[in-house]
Amino acid sequence: MQIVAVDIGGTHARFAHATLAGGQVRLEPETVLRTGDFDGLEDAWRAYLNGRPAPGGAAIAVAAPVAAAEVKLTNNRWNLRRERIATELGVARATLINDFAAVAHAVPVCGSALRHLCGPDRPLPPLGTVSVVGPGTGLGVAILNRTSVGDQVIATEGGHIGFAPAEEVEDRIAARLRARYGRVSVERVVCGRGIAEVHAVLTSEERDERDLWQAALAGEAALAATLDRFCGLLGSVAGDLALAHGASAVVIGGGLGLRLAECLPGSSFPARFRDKGRFAAMMDTLPVKLITHPQPGLLGAAAAFFAA
């Protein structure tokens, strides 16, 4: 059976045909559309198919909680009505899943596309809890619970827990964001826009986040402290979530996670991940990996569809 996997984030919607062959999910090349260019999923779906017949099913990952009958995406204006999706898209079956739950579904099936970041250099444990964390437009968080009877994925909204500054500089980052938003969640800091907030506090310079990411990842020396602070904040949040989940391993995903692959191991990420006071020694026992699959959301959405 061929389906279309869809991964809808705050900025982009990604589409790819997917098949299950020999127990493996295979994705065709993706198409990326800007969500702001379309009124909703049905409009974007038609643009993606471009006159081709609809496949047998659709596996849709969205950046929002999916329990309600009407799903409103967190960081864009699209709304989805669960009971209408299959009819509107013209497919026999449609599944709807949280976007970072989809990433967690991808972890067991992504094969060699896991890179070691820090902690013990060993495979993910076959049993236990894996925290899956990733920055992008927001901050995605999910739990992969590995049991003797199979893997279970738990969607969470962990990106919306409160931000906990660890140093005076981070107190100032929190104060800057509090003046704008009131409550400051971790995804206000550990996300694409977050680098601009960090940089403004460190330098008193306001710069566009796209320009900052391009320059920082290209190695601009003046941005080294900004980039390292961002990596450290990601490490701190990932460590906090691992403690909260009782995790035996952590996987970093998200669009920014992949872009930071070369930066994280040598940054303050490992130290900040470990810096949990009386539990620092325990943190040293947790392997931390990075998903290097280019589209884990699409892969995981399709894997969840075929497993249902």
C-alpha positions in Angstrom: 0.0 0.0 0.0 1.3 3.4 -0.9 0.4 6.4 1.3 1.4 10.1 1.6 3.2 11.1 4.7 2.8 14.7 5.8 4.7 16.7 8.4 3.2 20.0 9.2 5.3 22.4 11.3 5.0 26.1 12.1 6.6 27.2 8.9 6.6 24.4 6.4 4.5 21.4 5.4 6.5 18.4 4.0 5.0 15.7 1.8 6.3 12.4 0.5 4.9 9.2 -0.8 5.7 6.2 1.4 5.5 2.5 1.0 6.1 -0.5 3.3 8.4 -3.0 1.7 10.1 -5.9 3.4 9.1 -4.5 6.8 10.9 -1.2 6.0 9.3 2.1 5.4 10.6 3.7 2.2 10.1 7.4 1.5 10.2 9.0 -2.0 11.8 12.5 -2.3 9.9 15.1 -0.3 8.1 18.2 -1.4 8.3 21.2 0.9 5.6 23.9 0.9 5.3 27.0 3.0 2.2 26.8 5.3 1.7 30.6 4.9 1.1 30.2 1.2 -2.0 28.0 1.7 -5.3 28.3 3.5 -5.1 24.8 5.0 -4.1 21.2 4.6 -6.6 20.4 1.8 -5.3 23.3 -0.3 -1.7 22.3 0.2 -2.6 18.6 -0.4 -4.0 19.5 -3.8 -0.9 21.5 -4.7 1.3 18.6 -3.7 -0.6 16.0 -5.7 -0.7 18.4 -8.7 -3.4 16.4 -10.5 -2.1 12.9 -9.5 -4.6 10.5 -8.0 -4.8 10.4 -4.2 -3.1 7.4 -2.6 -4.7 4.9 -0.3 -4.0 6.7 2.9 -2.4 9.7 4.6 -0.2 9.8 7.7 -0.2 13.3 9.0 2.1 14.7 11.7 1.1 18.1 13.1 2.8 20.5 15.5 -0.1 20.5 18.0 -1.9 18.3 20.5 -4.1 15.9 18.5 -6.6 14.6 21.1 -9.4 17.1 20.3 -11.9 16.8 17.4 -10.6 20.1 16.0 -6.9 20.5 16.0 -5.4 24.0 15.9 -1.7 24.1 15.0 0.4 25.8 17.6 2.6 27.9 15.4 0.5 28.5 12.3 -3.1 29.3 11.4 -4.2 26.0 10.0 -7.0 24.0 11.7 -7.9 20.4 11.1 -11.1 18.5 11.8 -10.2 14.9 12.6 -13.4 13.3 11.3 -13.2 15.2 8.0 -9.6 14.7 7.0 -9.9 11.4 5.1 -12.9 12.7 3.1 -11.4 16.1 2.4 -8.1 14.4 1.1 -9.9 11.7 -0.8 -8.2 8.7 1.0 -9.6 5.6 2.5 -7.8 6.1 5.9 -6.0 9.0 7.5 -4.0 9.0 10.7 -3.2 12.1 12.8 -0.2 12.2 15.1 1.7 14.8 17.0 4.7 15.9 15.0 7.2 15.0 17.7 5.5 11.8 18.5 6.2 11.0 14.8 9.9 11.7 15.4 9.8 9.3 18.3 8.2 6.7 16.1 11.1 7.2 13.7 13.8 6.4 16.3 13.4 2.6 16.3 13.3 2.4 12.5 15.9 4.9 11.4 18.7 2.4 11.5 22.2 3.8 11.3 20.8 7.4 11.2 21.7 8.0 14.8 24.9 9.8 15.7 26.5 9.7 19.1 26.7 13.0 20.9 27.8 12.4 24.5 27.6 10.0 27.4 28.4 6.3 27.0 28.9 5.4 23.3 26.5 2.5 23.2 23.3 1.8 21.3 19.9 2.9 22.7 18.7 0.4 25.3 16.2 -2.2 24.1 14.1 -1.5 27.3 13.4 1.7 29.2 12.4 5.3 28.4 14.0 7.4 25.7 13.4 11.2 25.8 13.1 12.6 22.3 13.8 16.4 22.2 14.2 18.7 19.3 14.3 22.5 18.5 12.8 23.9 15.4 10.2 26.6 15.0 9.2 25.5 18.6 10.6 22.8 20.8 9.3 19.3 20.3 9.3 16.7 23.1 8.1 13.1 23.1 8.7 9.8 25.0 9.6 6.5 23.5 8.8 3.8 26.0 10.6 0.6 25.0 9.0 -2.6 26.6 9.3 -6.3 26.2 6.0 -6.3 24.1 7.0 -3.4 21.8 7.6 0.3 21.7 5.1 2.8 22.8 5.2 6.5 22.0 3.8 9.2 24.3 3.2 12.6 22.8 3.8 15.5 25.2 3.8 19.3 25.2 7.1 19.4 27.1 8.3 22.4 25.1 5.8 24.5 27.1 7.3 23.8 30.6 8.7 26.9 32.3 12.2 28.1 31.4 14.6 27.7 34.3 17.6 30.2 34.1 20.8 28.8 35.5 23.0 31.9 35.4 22.7 35.7 35.5 22.9 35.9 31.7 19.9 33.6 31.5 18.1 35.6 34.1 18.3 38.5 31.7 17.1 36.3 28.8 14.1 35.3 30.9 13.4 38.9 31.8 13.6 40.1 28.2 11.1 37.4 27.2 8.9 37.9 30.2 8.4 41.5 29.3 7.1 40.4 25.9 5.1 37.2 26.7 4.5 37.1 30.5 5.1 33.5 31.1 8.4 32.2 29.5 8.4 28.5 28.3 11.5 26.7 27.3 10.4 26.8 23.6 10.7 30.6 23.7 14.4 30.1 24.2 15.4 26.8 22.7 14.0 27.3 19.2 14.9 29.0 16.0 14.0 32.5 17.2 15.8 31.8 20.5 19.2 32.5 19.1 18.2 36.1 18.4 17.0 36.5 22.1 20.3 35.0 23.4 22.4 37.2 21.1 20.5 40.4 22.0 21.2 39.8 25.7 24.9 38.9 25.2 25.7 41.8 22.8 22.8 44.3 22.9 22.6 43.8 19.1 19.3 43.0 17.5 19.7 40.6 14.5 17.4 38.5 12.4 17.5 34.9 13.5 17.9 33.6 9.9 21.0 35.7 9.5 22.3 34.7 12.9 21.9 31.0 12.2 23.6 31.2 8.8 26.5 33.2 10.2 26.9 31.2 13.4 26.9 27.8 11.7 29.4 29.2 9.1 31.8 29.8 12.0 31.6 33.6 12.4 33.9 34.2 15.3 31.8 37.0 16.8 28.9 34.6 17.2 30.8 31.8 18.9 29.5 32.8 22.4 26.0 33.1 21.2 26.0 29.7 19.5 27.6 28.0 22.5 25.1 29.5 24.9 22.3 28.2 22.7 23.8 24.8 22.6 24.2 24.9 26.4 20.6 25.9 26.9 19.5 22.9 24.7 21.7 20.6 26.9 20.2 22.0 30.1 16.6 21.5 28.9 17.3 18.0 27.5 18.8 17.0 30.8 15.9 18.4 32.8 13.5 16.4 30.5 15.5 13.3 30.9 15.2 13.6 34.7 11.5 14.3 34.5 10.9 11.3 32.2 13.1 8.9 34.1 15.0 8.3 30.9 17.7 5.8 30.2 18.7 7.6 27.0 18.1 10.8 25.1 17.7 11.5 21.3 18.0 15.0 19.9 15.9 15.7 16.7 14.3 18.7 15.1 15.4 20.7 12.2 17.9 22.7 14.3 19.1 19.6 16.0 20.4 18.3 12.7 22.0 21.6 11.8 23.8 21.6 15.1 25.2 18.1 14.6 28.8 19.3 14.3 28.5 21.8 17.0 26.9 20.0 19.9 29.6 17.6 21.0 32.3 20.3 21.4 30.0 22.9 22.9 28.7 23.4 26.4 25.8 21.0 25.6 27.4 17.9 27.3 28.4 19.9 30.5 25.0 21.5 30.8 23.2 18.2 30.2 25.2 16.7 33.0 24.9 19.6 35.4 22.1 18.3 37.5 23.6 18.6 41.0 23.2 15.5 43.0 22.2 13.6 39.9 25.2 14.5 37.7 26.7 11.0 38.1 23.5 9.5 36.9 23.4 11.8 33.9 26.8 10.5 32.9 25.3 7.0 32.4 22.8 8.2 29.7 23.7 7.9 26.0 22.7 10.9 24.0 22.2 10.5 20.3 21.2 12.7 17.4 18.8 11.7 14.6 20.6 12.3 11.3 17.8 11.0 9.1 16.8 14.0 6.9 13.0 13.7 7.5 12.3 11.8 10.7 8.8 13.3 11.0 7.8 11.9 7.6 9.5 8.5 8.4 7.8 8.3 11.8 4.4 9.3 10.6 4.5 6.6 7.9 5.8 4.0 10.4 3.0 4.9 12.8 0.4 4.5 10.0 1.7 1.1 8.9 1.9 -0.1 12.5 -1.7 0.8 13.3 
